[in-house]
Every structure is written in structure tokens, then in C-alpha cells.
Amino acid sequence: MTERVLPLVVRIERAAPPQRTDALEAAATAVVCLLDSAESGGRWPQEVAEWQDGRIRKVVRRARGAEWRRALALPGITVAVRTAEVRVHPPVPLDDWPRDLARLQVSGTELTDEATPPEPGPEDVVLWINPGLEMTAGKAMAQAGHGAQFAWWGAGEADRAAWRERGFAVRVRTAGPARWDALAASGLPVVRDAGFTEIAPGSATVVADAPWLRVGVPEV
């Protein structure tokens, strides 16, 4: 079986970079849109199946100007969330990326938020970021994508249909220390990083929270 990685490309123009939270939410939504497309629409089913049988590795790269236009010309799905645009491409072999994706830079995704995002609602799909880890926006986007994938895996058909009607919207928030401790111990799905970049192997990065994941889980 071919080992595959999921490419995510975030548009970062010099004059108008996206807000960090917008980029994280766009990346997470893009991952779920790809999974839904492969399952219900039949696009890239083999590539997605091979990738999901492995380590579900994701790599985020940045693009602007002509680089972004070349990324748009390749097969994929573009998701826009407020100030952010992210394009997800079908999983590619680990050592055989399309040239126009391979040439894009991984570094340079140090994004910030101008304002504190609002508290999510009780019916939202929320991906809680570990407050004790420092991650670039690109790294956090990949982790949010993992969390969204956990939420997708845990959803039944009715849950997925309702989520699809909302455009697979997610909320990505950094938990306070006390909330993080409670979430991590609650029984909700926890993303643990493989340690390829930035943080130590096994680090808990994201807790996935959704109404269908809370069944039998103590209130946090």
C-alpha cells in the first residue's frame, strides 16, 4: 500500500494575511469536505482510503499570487472561512508530490488574531487546542484537521447530514488550562501528534468536541 499524506495549502498574501482562527477553521472544514466527497461523491476514494489506513498525516504549505493560482489548477477543494482560504488536495504519495505543491513553503505561517474569537455554542463542533503548546498556524491547522477527522469518524449518518447542512462548520478555540485538563480527561477524542515537527511525539494537541461525541461523556 502506498503511504500518503494530505496536502493543505493556505493562501497568505503579503498585504492581507488571514486571521489565525479563520485559517484553522478553514483547514478543519476542508478536511471534512474531502472525506465527505470521497465517501458520498466518489472523488478520490482510493487515495483517501489508502491515506486513512495509514497515519492520516497532513502537511500545510502556504501560497500567494501565482503560486495560489497554480494550486487552484490542481484537483482539490477550496474552503473559505471569513478572511481565510484553504485548498485541500487529494492525498499524495509521501515521496511523490505534484511539482506545484512540492515547491511551496512550509514555513511562514505565523498568523495571529486581531480579536478574541467568541465562545462557541452548545451545538457547535469545537476543536479545543492545548494551551500548553506553542505551534505555528500551519502546525495548528494540521492538528485541527486531525480533530475534525476524529469528529467525522465518530458521527453517524444523521449527524453527518446535519453537519453537512451547516457546511461542515467548526469552531477552533484554545482552551484555558483548567478546561483543557477536564476535556483531555473526559473521554472525548484526543489528537496525539507523531512528533515529526515542532512538538514532542505523543503530545496531546486537540480535543474534538461535538454533540454526538458527548454521549456518555461527563459534562465539561
DODRENKE-352946 format. One line per 10 residues: for each residue y, z negated, x of C-alpha. Coordinates in Angstrom, 2 decimals, always signed. Layout:
! residues N
Y:Z:X | ... .
! end
This chain:
! residues 220
+0.00:+0.00:+0.00 | +3.49:+0.86:+1.24 | +5.73:-2.14:+1.89 | +9.01:-1.53:+0.12 | +12.49:-3.04:-0.01 | +15.06:-2.80:-2.78 | +18.43:-1.34:-1.67 | +21.58:-2.61:-3.36 | +24.95:-1.09:-2.49 | +28.19:-2.87:-3.34 .
+31.43:-0.93:-3.44 | +34.05:-2.63:-1.26 | +37.24:-0.63:-0.96 | +39.75:-1.94:+1.58 | +42.62:-2.07:-0.90 | +40.66:-3.55:-3.81 | +37.58:-5.57:-2.86 | +35.66:-7.10:-5.77 | +35.63:-10.77:-6.64 | +32.62:-12.59:-5.20 .
+31.21:-13.81:-8.53 | +31.62:-10.37:-10.08 | +29.63:-8.82:-7.22 | +26.86:-11.41:-7.54 | +26.58:-10.90:-11.29 | +26.61:-7.11:-10.95 | +23.80:-7.26:-8.38 | +21.67:-9.54:-10.55 | +22.18:-7.36:-13.62 | +21.41:-4.22:-11.62 .
+18.05:-5.63:-10.53 | +17.05:-6.35:-14.13 | +18.24:-2.92:-15.28 | +15.97:-1.35:-12.66 | +13.00:-3.46:-13.76 | +13.62:-2.58:-17.40 | +13.96:+1.10:-16.60 | +10.70:+1.17:-14.67 | +8.82:-0.62:-17.42 | +10.28:+0.88:-20.58 .
+11.74:+4.19:-19.47 | +9.21:+5.20:-16.88 | +11.60:+5.75:-13.98 | +10.18:+4.92:-10.54 | +7.18:+2.98:-11.91 | +5.03:+3.43:-8.78 | +7.79:+2.44:-6.37 | +8.71:-0.62:-8.43 | +5.06:-1.65:-8.87 | +4.38:-1.43:-5.13 .
+7.52:-3.40:-4.36 | +6.75:-6.13:-6.90 | +3.26:-6.52:-5.45 | +4.89:-7.49:-2.15 | +7.75:-9.75:-1.12 | +10.41:-8.38:-3.55 | +12.71:-8.10:-0.54 | +16.26:-6.94:-1.26 | +18.90:-5.69:+1.17 | +22.57:-5.42:+0.24 .
+24.81:-2.92:+2.01 | +28.45:-2.07:+1.47 | +30.14:+1.28:+0.93 | +33.56:+2.71:+0.28 | +35.14:+6.11:-0.21 | +32.84:+8.96:+0.78 | +30.03:+6.51:+1.57 | +30.08:+5.28:-2.04 | +30.13:+8.84:-3.38 | +27.07:+9.69:-1.29 .
+25.30:+6.60:-2.64 | +26.11:+7.75:-6.18 | +24.46:+11.10:-5.46 | +21.12:+9.40:-4.74 | +18.75:+8.25:-7.51 | +19.75:+4.85:-8.84 | +21.57:+2.81:-11.46 | +25.19:+1.68:-11.24 | +26.31:-1.56:-12.86 | +29.95:-2.58:-13.22 .
+30.96:-6.18:-13.89 | +34.71:-6.67:-14.11 | +36.01:-5.94:-10.57 | +32.62:-5.13:-9.04 | +30.43:-2.03:-8.87 | +26.89:-2.26:-7.55 | +24.33:+0.52:-7.34 | +20.63:-0.29:-7.19 | +18.26:+2.34:-5.84 | +14.51:+2.59:-6.36 .
+12.54:+0.61:-3.75 | +12.16:+2.47:-0.46 | +9.63:+2.08:+2.38 | +10.74:-0.67:+4.73 | +10.95:+1.72:+7.68 | +11.99:+4.92:+5.89 | +15.35:+4.56:+4.15 | +17.27:+7.62:+2.91 | +19.77:+8.52:+5.60 | +22.85:+7.96:+3.42 .
+21.68:+4.40:+2.70 | +20.40:+3.59:+6.18 | +23.79:+4.38:+7.71 | +25.62:+1.84:+5.53 | +26.65:-1.51:+7.00 | +25.08:-4.83:+6.01 | +27.92:-6.92:+7.47 | +31.38:-7.15:+5.96 | +30.56:-8.67:+2.59 | +32.69:-11.81:+2.95 .
+34.11:-11.79:-0.57 | +35.99:-14.57:-2.34 | +37.04:-15.56:-5.88 | +40.70:-15.90:-6.78 | +39.89:-18.34:-9.60 | +37.07:-20.68:-10.53 | +34.68:-18.96:-12.98 | +34.34:-20.64:-16.40 | +31.43:-22.87:-17.32 | +28.52:-20.81:-18.72 .
+27.37:-21.17:-22.32 | +24.06:-22.63:-23.51 | +22.61:-19.21:-24.38 | +23.57:-17.57:-21.09 | +21.17:-16.56:-18.35 | +22.52:-18.57:-15.44 | +21.65:-18.29:-11.77 | +22.64:-21.52:-10.04 | +23.47:-21.24:-6.32 | +22.62:-24.05:-3.91 .
+25.92:-25.71:-2.92 | +24.47:-26.87:+0.40 | +24.01:-23.36:+1.83 | +26.61:-21.04:+3.30 | +25.81:-17.43:+2.51 | +27.81:-14.23:+2.76 | +28.35:-12.47:-0.53 | +25.73:-9.89:+0.46 | +23.11:-12.56:+1.09 | +24.02:-14.38:-2.12 .
+23.81:-11.10:-4.05 | +20.24:-10.62:-2.88 | +19.37:-14.20:-3.83 | +20.95:-13.78:-7.27 | +18.86:-10.64:-7.65 | +15.73:-12.68:-6.92 | +16.75:-15.26:-9.52 | +17.37:-12.59:-12.14 | +13.94:-11.14:-11.40 | +12.36:-14.57:-11.97 .
+14.16:-14.79:-15.31 | +12.85:-11.32:-16.24 | +9.30:-12.21:-15.30 | +9.49:-15.34:-17.45 | +10.84:-13.56:-20.54 | +8.74:-12.43:-23.48 | +9.28:-9.14:-25.29 | +11.69:-10.66:-27.83 | +13.63:-12.43:-25.06 | +13.92:-9.20:-23.11 .
+15.04:-7.28:-26.19 | +17.79:-9.81:-26.90 | +18.84:-9.82:-23.26 | +18.88:-6.01:-23.23 | +21.28:-6.01:-26.20 | +23.65:-8.08:-24.07 | +23.44:-5.56:-21.25 | +21.28:-7.96:-19.20 | +24.38:-10.01:-18.55 | +24.02:-13.01:-16.27 .
+26.26:-15.79:-15.05 | +26.15:-16.80:-11.39 | +27.58:-20.20:-10.58 | +27.45:-22.62:-7.67 | +26.04:-25.93:-8.89 | +27.56:-29.25:-7.95 | +25.33:-31.36:-5.67 | +24.06:-33.66:-8.44 | +23.43:-30.78:-10.82 | +21.64:-28.84:-8.11 .
+19.30:-31.73:-7.38 | +18.47:-32.05:-11.08 | +17.97:-28.30:-11.50 | +15.75:-27.99:-8.43 | +13.51:-30.79:-9.73 | +13.50:-29.66:-13.38 | +10.64:-27.17:-13.31 | +12.88:-24.12:-13.66 | +12.08:-21.20:-11.29 | +13.40:-21.76:-7.76 .
+14.05:-18.95:-5.28 | +12.98:-19.79:-1.74 | +14.19:-17.49:+1.00 | +11.85:-15.88:+3.51 | +14.34:-16.58:+6.30 | +14.91:-13.03:+7.58 | +18.70:-13.53:+7.76 | +21.36:-16.25:+7.69 | +19.34:-19.23:+6.45 | +16.15:-21.08:+7.37 .
+12.79:-19.96:+5.95 | +11.84:-21.77:+2.77 | +15.42:-22.69:+1.85 | +15.92:-23.10:-1.90 | +18.77:-20.73:-2.72 | +18.88:-20.20:-6.50 | +17.55:-21.80:-9.66 | +17.07:-19.41:-12.59 | +18.02:-20.84:-15.98 | +17.62:-19.10:-19.35 .
+16.81:-20.29:-22.88 | +13.21:-19.03:-22.62 | +12.73:-20.74:-19.26 | +13.73:-24.15:-20.60 | +10.70:-24.57:-22.88 | +9.08:-27.82:-21.81 | +11.76:-28.41:-19.14 | +13.79:-31.64:-19.33 | +17.46:-31.16:-20.20 | +19.60:-30.88:-17.08 .
! end
